[in-house]
Amino acid sequence: MKNSIRVERAIHNMTQADLAEKIAVSRQTINAMESNKYVPSTVLALKIARLFGKPVEQIFELEPED
């Protein structure tokens, strides 16, 4: 699953730690999602989408192998 979390953070001038604090996860979790090493739960994906004011489909995208 691809995501645009890093891009959205840059647009909103947030560090990984800032985003982690706002959605109550660790900075390491944000790093793992950005590195495509961790696929977030539905609830976490929705929290991220809501925080950035976008539909979840604009932040997370399934790849053919998913």
ABEGO torsion letter per residue (X at the ends): XBBAAAAAAAAAGBBAAAAAAAAGBBAAAAAAAAAGABBBBAAAAAAAAAAAGBBAAAABBBBAAX
